[in-house]
């Protein structure tokens, strides 16, 4: 249990920094309600779970190859730039105020979260994070330890998502349509900043490859 709670805190710490998934969850939670934001988070957690398993099975060694990393950073930059542009362009659409029923399905929001989490640049970021946290849990002779560690990390991320969306749900009750629209615009700008970060990583990775 001590191992589980240690990595639960680690999972919570991993999820705390504002990332593309956090921005998307907050935006969808404000525009469409708790359940839609929750669906986005579940989509992200699905990818987190698969990533943890894939890293344990040896994916980390494959993705450490520069020729694979470089295009993933570039594709990720374009993907997040598109999400940011779309968030700003459609900032005044599909807004359901508190008490209104959203016209967007739960599954549609789940797929949205899945696609955000599958952004190549986002995958590279999380792979590096998960790789560092799970570095001492790759022992194939102790599969139980790894399962406990993985469960702890996912529980921490789940706790973060529920806490974040609870705050969003309360905040949403006092916001009007114009305020939610501007939150969507700000979220789009933040996503564009993440796209810029991934683009910088692409340039740096390319330079390292050329120097070597």
PLY file of the C-alpha trace (Angstrom):
ply
format ascii 1.0
element vertex 212
property float x
property float y
property float z
element edge 211
property int vertex1
property int vertex2
end_header
0.00 0.00 0.00
2.87 2.37 0.73
4.21 1.77 -2.80
0.74 2.41 -4.24
0.24 5.68 -2.36
3.76 6.84 -3.19
3.07 6.51 -6.90
-0.46 7.89 -6.50
1.21 11.11 -5.32
3.65 10.81 -8.24
0.73 10.45 -10.68
-0.96 13.48 -9.15
2.28 15.47 -9.50
2.66 14.36 -13.13
-0.86 15.53 -13.98
-0.61 18.86 -12.11
1.38 20.91 -14.66
-0.84 22.54 -17.28
-0.60 20.55 -20.50
-2.58 20.17 -23.70
-4.88 17.59 -22.07
-5.56 19.81 -19.03
-6.38 22.74 -21.31
-8.74 20.64 -23.44
-10.49 19.15 -20.38
-11.01 22.58 -18.86
-12.30 24.05 -22.10
-14.74 21.22 -22.76
-15.84 21.15 -19.12
-16.69 24.86 -19.21
-18.36 24.80 -22.63
-20.27 21.52 -22.36
-20.35 20.43 -18.71
-18.68 18.06 -16.24
-19.43 14.83 -18.11
-18.00 16.11 -21.38
-14.81 17.25 -19.68
-14.71 13.92 -17.85
-15.02 12.09 -21.19
-11.99 14.00 -22.51
-10.04 12.99 -19.39
-11.01 9.34 -19.84
-9.75 9.45 -23.41
-6.43 10.78 -22.14
-6.25 8.15 -19.38
-6.84 5.38 -21.93
-3.70 6.49 -23.75
-1.83 6.86 -20.44
-2.67 3.26 -19.54
-1.58 1.94 -22.94
1.63 4.00 -22.76
2.59 2.58 -19.38
2.10 -0.97 -20.67
3.95 -0.23 -23.92
6.89 1.35 -22.07
7.15 -1.70 -19.85
7.18 -3.94 -22.92
10.10 -2.05 -24.50
8.61 0.88 -26.42
10.90 3.35 -24.64
14.03 1.95 -26.32
12.43 2.25 -29.76
11.23 5.82 -29.26
14.64 6.92 -28.00
15.88 6.70 -31.60
16.39 10.22 -32.99
15.01 9.37 -36.43
11.70 8.47 -34.78
11.60 11.33 -32.26
12.18 14.16 -34.73
9.13 13.67 -36.99
6.94 13.03 -33.93
7.81 16.45 -32.49
7.02 18.13 -35.83
3.72 16.31 -36.36
2.78 17.05 -32.75
3.46 20.76 -33.28
1.15 20.91 -36.30
-1.54 18.88 -34.51
-1.61 21.15 -31.46
-1.48 24.24 -33.68
-4.60 22.97 -35.44
-6.35 22.34 -32.11
-5.43 25.84 -30.93
-6.67 27.44 -34.14
-9.91 25.44 -34.00
-10.46 26.39 -30.35
-10.17 30.10 -31.18
-12.18 29.90 -34.40
-15.08 28.01 -32.78
-14.89 29.67 -29.37
-18.53 30.81 -29.50
-19.96 27.49 -30.70
-21.35 24.48 -28.78
-21.56 26.39 -25.48
-24.01 24.86 -23.01
-24.54 27.02 -19.94
-25.10 25.47 -16.49
-28.46 23.70 -16.55
-28.47 23.30 -20.33
-28.03 19.92 -21.99
-25.01 19.59 -24.26
-25.68 18.51 -27.84
-22.30 16.74 -28.01
-22.19 13.02 -27.17
-20.05 11.54 -24.39
-18.32 9.26 -26.91
-17.47 12.22 -29.15
-15.78 14.00 -26.25
-13.98 10.75 -25.33
-12.59 10.51 -28.87
-11.53 14.15 -28.66
-9.49 13.38 -25.52
-8.07 10.28 -27.16
-6.88 12.24 -30.20
-5.32 14.99 -28.07
-3.43 12.40 -26.03
-2.33 10.61 -29.22
-0.74 13.76 -30.62
2.81 12.61 -31.49
4.46 15.52 -29.67
2.26 14.92 -26.64
3.20 11.24 -26.73
6.90 12.14 -26.73
6.40 14.40 -23.72
4.49 11.80 -21.70
6.80 8.98 -22.70
9.74 10.93 -21.27
7.79 11.62 -18.07
6.50 8.08 -17.62
9.90 6.70 -18.55
11.54 8.65 -15.74
8.91 7.70 -13.16
8.82 4.02 -14.13
12.56 3.62 -14.66
12.99 1.49 -11.54
9.89 -0.63 -12.20
10.90 -2.34 -15.46
12.00 -5.57 -13.77
10.17 -8.34 -15.64
10.75 -10.66 -12.67
8.48 -8.47 -10.51
5.31 -7.89 -12.58
3.23 -7.33 -9.42
5.36 -4.35 -8.41
4.90 -2.80 -11.83
1.12 -3.28 -11.71
0.97 -1.56 -8.31
3.13 1.32 -9.57
1.04 1.69 -12.74
-2.21 1.60 -10.76
-0.88 4.25 -8.39
0.09 6.59 -11.24
-3.26 6.19 -13.00
-5.13 6.73 -9.71
-3.20 9.97 -9.18
-4.10 11.19 -12.67
-7.74 10.21 -12.05
-7.75 12.14 -8.77
-6.37 15.20 -10.56
-9.00 14.99 -13.30
-11.90 14.70 -10.85
-10.57 17.60 -8.75
-10.00 19.81 -11.78
-13.43 19.14 -13.28
-15.15 19.65 -9.92
-13.62 23.13 -9.76
-14.61 23.75 -13.39
-18.20 22.61 -12.68
-18.53 25.07 -9.78
-16.90 27.91 -11.75
-19.15 27.26 -14.76
-22.27 28.09 -12.73
-21.26 31.75 -12.41
-20.01 32.22 -15.98
-21.99 33.55 -18.91
-21.59 32.69 -22.59
-19.15 35.54 -23.29
-16.85 34.53 -20.42
-16.80 30.90 -21.56
-16.07 32.05 -25.11
-12.98 33.95 -23.94
-11.81 30.96 -21.91
-11.94 28.95 -25.14
-9.89 31.66 -26.91
-7.30 31.64 -24.10
-7.21 27.83 -24.21
-6.55 28.03 -27.95
-3.66 30.44 -27.37
-2.16 28.10 -24.77
-2.42 25.19 -27.20
-0.61 27.31 -29.80
2.13 27.91 -27.22
2.46 24.16 -26.73
2.70 23.80 -30.50
5.56 26.30 -30.41
7.27 24.30 -27.65
7.06 21.10 -29.69
8.40 22.96 -32.73
11.39 24.16 -30.69
11.98 20.57 -29.54
11.89 19.49 -33.18
14.55 22.07 -34.11
16.77 21.13 -31.15
16.46 17.41 -31.86
17.33 18.03 -35.53
20.41 20.06 -34.54
21.59 17.33 -32.16
21.23 14.75 -34.93
23.17 16.88 -37.43
25.97 17.60 -34.91
26.33 13.93 -34.05
0 1
1 2
2 3
3 4
4 5
5 6
6 7
7 8
8 9
9 10
10 11
11 12
12 13
13 14
14 15
15 16
16 17
17 18
18 19
19 20
20 21
21 22
22 23
23 24
24 25
25 26
26 27
27 28
28 29
29 30
30 31
31 32
32 33
33 34
34 35
35 36
36 37
37 38
38 39
39 40
40 41
41 42
42 43
43 44
44 45
45 46
46 47
47 48
48 49
49 50
50 51
51 52
52 53
53 54
54 55
55 56
56 57
57 58
58 59
59 60
60 61
61 62
62 63
63 64
64 65
65 66
66 67
67 68
68 69
69 70
70 71
71 72
72 73
73 74
74 75
75 76
76 77
77 78
78 79
79 80
80 81
81 82
82 83
83 84
84 85
85 86
86 87
87 88
88 89
89 90
90 91
91 92
92 93
93 94
94 95
95 96
96 97
97 98
98 99
99 100
100 101
101 102
102 103
103 104
104 105
105 106
106 107
107 108
108 109
109 110
110 111
111 112
112 113
113 114
114 115
115 116
116 117
117 118
118 119
119 120
120 121
121 122
122 123
123 124
124 125
125 126
126 127
127 128
128 129
129 130
130 131
131 132
132 133
133 134
134 135
135 136
136 137
137 138
138 139
139 140
140 141
141 142
142 143
143 144
144 145
145 146
146 147
147 148
148 149
149 150
150 151
151 152
152 153
153 154
154 155
155 156
156 157
157 158
158 159
159 160
160 161
161 162
162 163
163 164
164 165
165 166
166 167
167 168
168 169
169 170
170 171
171 172
172 173
173 174
174 175
175 176
176 177
177 178
178 179
179 180
180 181
181 182
182 183
183 184
184 185
185 186
186 187
187 188
188 189
189 190
190 191
191 192
192 193
193 194
194 195
195 196
196 197
197 198
198 199
199 200
200 201
201 202
202 203
203 204
204 205
205 206
206 207
207 208
208 209
209 210
210 211
